[in-house]
């Protein structure tokens, strides 16, 4: 590798930027620059980045930084061309070209509708940790700063309770926002991360450490209070185990604050003994095996099941009364007024509690869908019975009672969905109130984890209601329950 002459490097990067609007020529000259600065002392026979499956030129970071600086202004002024060039760079498949692709995404306005699909798809494809972090930080830089509400909607999707495989993405995306001294809405962040810290699997220990350290640096007292609250109220025995494991990597003052609380938490023994095993009382203590019972299936919390009735119905309807009988303690409120008034009543009932299973019938199905779009982190599962999901010719959701478009919040006006909560939709072939096919098309576009069951029934679904095993439907974490 030749010594880096900054004057020459600037000229090379400037010349490369001249081909911004000629993608094929750009790629040709980029390869030449990357080859020119190859570090042959580090280049291996396989030429693959450590811990990755990507080829690499072993180009010094200063070279990429200079190229990025030359591309920034043109990329921001020409987002369409920047997106096309980013696609080419990504398809090239090298570590350096994919880092440049991630950088270009970060210069594109967050309103560009093709931006998020790129980030979502690429984070699912990539294994290289450096590129993944770049996609979750550099690529989202404008969204974090210019449209923080939209950014938090994305993070909530990553941190959805039923999508633990994407929690790492959500944590990495959040860290730069927490570290930004200009960001002031930390209470919203604490609400997001509290259940993640409580339920994080062992595979997330590294991400969890980064998150807690960043929170502590942003606001030490609130972070200490949050962790103490989690440790003193958690029902998850592994929470204390995880905190013990990451404690040495936490700031010393935080370790000291947590030490006494961690000592009081019981240790977990992972050795499982089958039912026909026994402890011989004659064995010395060191030879005895502590029996740990297999965990029982968690009992369903009926107080987190909520039924939303239709527009002309109430809490004394047939469905509401049957639900109340089957699930004592279930919430079956009355909703009155127009759509906005009903949504305000719904939000007041739900409050800040999480893990709600929401059943929505007809107009209530529309309410439940909009609520899941606005507050996805609070919804565990949706069951929609002949939901009144209707759109006008422009794709805007309609209020079927008022006969006019819904007045959505500012953040929802940018687009509903996607909704990732497990969703079961049941619709009748003879429904003469809400047409089946238009609703099915909307569900296919809006939901990412759904089952659509078509039954030979009308709008009230009286026969289908009787045929459902509601204990399985509401208690299961998947969508395998069927109508008998």
Residue pairs with C-beta under 8 A, 6 or more apart in sequence:
1 37
1 38
1 39
1 40
1 41
1 58
1 60
2 36
2 37
4 37
4 60
4 62
4 63
6 66
9 62
9 63
9 66
10 66
10 70
12 33
12 36
13 33
13 66
13 67
13 69
13 70
14 70
15 29
16 26
16 29
16 30
16 33
16 67
16 70
17 67
17 70
17 71
17 74
19 25
19 26
19 29
20 26
20 71
20 74
20 75
20 78
20 81
20 85
21 78
21 81
23 84
23 85
23 88
26 85
26 88
27 88
27 89
27 92
30 67
30 97
30 100
33 63
33 67
34 57
34 59
34 63
34 94
34 96
35 57
37 57
37 59
37 60
37 63
38 57
38 58
38 59
39 58
39 59
39 60
40 58
42 58
43 57
43 58
47 55
47 56
48 54
48 55
48 56
49 55
49 56
49 95
49 128
49 130
51 128
51 129
52 95
52 127
52 128
52 129
52 130
52 131
53 127
53 128
54 93
54 94
54 95
54 98
54 128
54 131
55 93
55 94
55 95
56 94
56 95
56 96
57 94
57 95
57 96
59 96
64 96
64 99
64 100
67 100
68 100
68 103
71 82
71 100
71 103
71 104
71 107
72 107
74 81
74 82
75 81
75 82
75 85
75 104
75 107
75 108
76 82
76 107
79 107
79 108
79 109
79 112
82 104
82 107
82 108
83 104
83 105
83 108
83 112
83 114
83 115
83 118
85 104
86 100
86 101
86 104
86 105
86 108
86 118
87 101
87 118
89 97
89 98
89 100
89 101
89 104
90 97
90 98
90 101
90 122
92 98
95 128
95 130
95 131
98 126
98 128
98 131
98 134
99 130
99 131
99 134
101 122
102 122
102 131
102 134
102 135
102 138
102 139
103 134
103 138
103 139
105 115
105 118
105 119
105 135
105 138
105 139
106 138
106 139
106 140
106 141
106 142
107 142
108 115
108 142
109 115
109 142
109 146
110 142
110 143
110 146
110 147
110 150
110 151
111 147
111 414
113 415
115 143
116 154
119 135
119 136
119 139
119 140
122 135
123 132
123 135
123 136
123 169
126 132
126 135
132 169
132 172
133 172
136 169
136 172
136 173
137 172
137 173
137 175
137 176
140 151
140 154
140 173
140 176
141 176
143 150
143 151
143 154
144 151
144 176
144 177
144 180
145 180
147 414
148 177
148 183
148 185
149 410
149 411
150 411
150 414
151 173
151 177
152 188
152 192
153 376
153 411
154 173
155 170
155 173
155 174
155 192
156 170
156 192
156 376
156 377
157 163
157 166
157 170
157 376
157 418
157 420
158 166
158 167
158 169
158 170
158 173
159 166
159 167
159 170
159 171
159 192
159 193
159 196
159 377
160 166
160 376
160 377
160 420
160 421
161 195
161 199
161 354
161 355
161 377
161 380
162 380
162 420
162 421
162 422
162 449
162 477
163 420
164 199
164 201
167 196
167 200
167 204
167 207
168 203
168 204
168 207
170 192
170 196
171 193
171 196
171 204
171 207
171 208
171 210
171 211
172 207
172 210
174 189
174 192
174 193
174 211
175 210
175 211
175 214
177 183
177 189
178 186
178 189
178 211
178 214
178 215
178 218
179 214
179 217
179 218
186 218
186 219
186 222
189 215
190 215
190 222
190 226
191 352
191 377
192 377
193 211
193 215
194 226
194 229
194 230
195 354
195 377
196 208
196 211
197 208
197 211
197 212
197 226
197 227
197 230
197 239
198 230
198 234
198 236
198 239
199 236
199 239
200 207
200 208
200 242
202 238
202 242
202 245
205 242
205 245
205 246
208 242
208 246
209 246
209 249
209 250
212 223
212 227
212 246
212 250
212 254
213 249
213 250
213 251
215 222
215 223
215 226
216 223
216 224
216 250
216 251
216 254
217 251
220 253
220 254
223 254
224 254
224 257
224 258
227 243
227 254
227 257
227 258
228 257
228 258
228 261
230 239
231 239
231 240
231 243
231 258
231 261
231 262
231 265
232 261
234 240
237 266
237 268
238 268
240 262
240 265
240 266
241 267
241 268
243 258
243 262
244 262
247 255
247 258
247 262
248 255
250 258
268 292
269 290
269 292
270 292
271 289
271 290
271 292
272 292
272 294
273 289
273 291
273 292
277 289
277 291
279 288
279 289
279 291
280 288
300 327
300 471
300 474
300 475
301 355
302 327
302 328
302 329
302 330
303 329
303 330
303 331
304 353
304 355
304 356
304 357
304 380
305 323
305 327
305 330
305 331
305 356
305 357
305 359
305 474
306 330
306 331
306 332
306 333
306 349
306 350
306 356
306 357
306 358
306 359
307 319
307 320
307 323
307 330
307 331
307 332
307 359
307 361
307 364
308 335
308 346
308 358
308 359
308 360
308 361
308 363
308 364
308 365
308 367
308 368
309 315
309 317
309 319
309 320
309 332
309 334
309 335
309 361
309 363
309 364
310 317
310 361
310 362
310 363
310 364
310 388
311 362
311 363
311 388
311 400
311 401
313 319
313 320
313 361
313 362
314 320
314 334
315 332
315 333
315 334
318 462
319 361
319 385
319 465
320 332
322 465
323 330
323 332
323 359
323 470
324 330
324 332
326 470
326 471
327 470
327 474
331 349
333 345
333 349
335 342
335 345
335 346
335 364
335 367
336 342
336 345
337 345
338 399
338 401
338 402
339 366
339 367
339 399
339 401
339 402
339 406
339 407
340 407
342 367
343 367
343 370
343 371
346 367
346 371
347 371
347 375
350 356
350 371
350 375
350 378
352 378
353 378
354 377
354 378
354 380
355 378
355 380
356 378
356 379
356 380
357 380
357 381
357 382
357 383
357 474
358 368
358 371
358 372
358 379
358 381
358 382
358 383
359 368
359 382
359 383
359 384
359 385
359 474
360 366
360 367
360 368
360 369
360 382
360 383
360 384
360 385
360 387
361 385
361 386
362 385
362 386
362 387
362 388
362 433
362 434
362 459
363 388
363 400
363 401
365 384
365 385
365 386
365 387
365 388
365 389
366 387
366 388
366 389
366 397
366 399
366 400
368 382
368 384
368 387
369 382
369 384
369 387
369 389
369 416
369 419
369 446
370 397
370 406
370 408
370 412
370 416
371 379
372 379
372 382
372 419
372 421
373 412
373 416
373 417
373 419
374 409
374 411
374 412
376 419
376 420
376 421
379 421
380 421
380 422
381 421
381 422
381 423
381 424
381 474
381 477
382 419
382 421
382 422
382 423
382 424
383 423
383 424
383 426
383 473
383 474
384 423
384 424
384 425
384 426
385 426
385 461
385 465
386 426
386 427
386 428
386 431
386 433
386 434
386 439
386 459
386 460
386 461
387 425
387 427
387 434
387 439
388 400
388 433
388 434
389 397
389 434
389 438
389 439
389 442
389 443
389 446
390 397
390 398
390 400
390 434
390 438
390 439
390 442
391 397
391 398
391 438
391 442
392 398
392 405
396 405
396 406
397 405
397 406
397 408
397 416
398 404
398 405
398 406
399 405
399 406
400 434
408 416
416 446
417 445
417 446
417 447
418 446
418 447
418 448
419 446
419 447
419 448
420 447
420 448
420 449
421 449
422 449
422 450
422 477
422 478
422 479
423 443
423 447
423 449
423 450
423 451
423 479
424 450
424 451
424 453
424 473
424 479
424 481
425 439
425 443
425 450
425 451
425 452
425 453
426 453
426 455
426 461
426 464
426 468
426 483
427 434
427 436
427 439
427 440
427 452
427 453
427 454
427 455
428 436
428 454
428 455
428 456
428 457
428 458
428 459
428 461
428 464
429 436
429 454
429 455
429 456
429 457
430 456
430 457
430 458
431 457
431 458
431 459
432 458
432 459
433 459
434 459
436 454
440 452
443 450
443 452
444 452
449 479
450 479
451 479
453 464
453 482
453 483
455 461
455 463
455 464
455 467
455 483
456 463
457 463
457 464
464 483
467 483
467 484
468 481
468 483
468 484
469 481
469 484
472 481
473 481
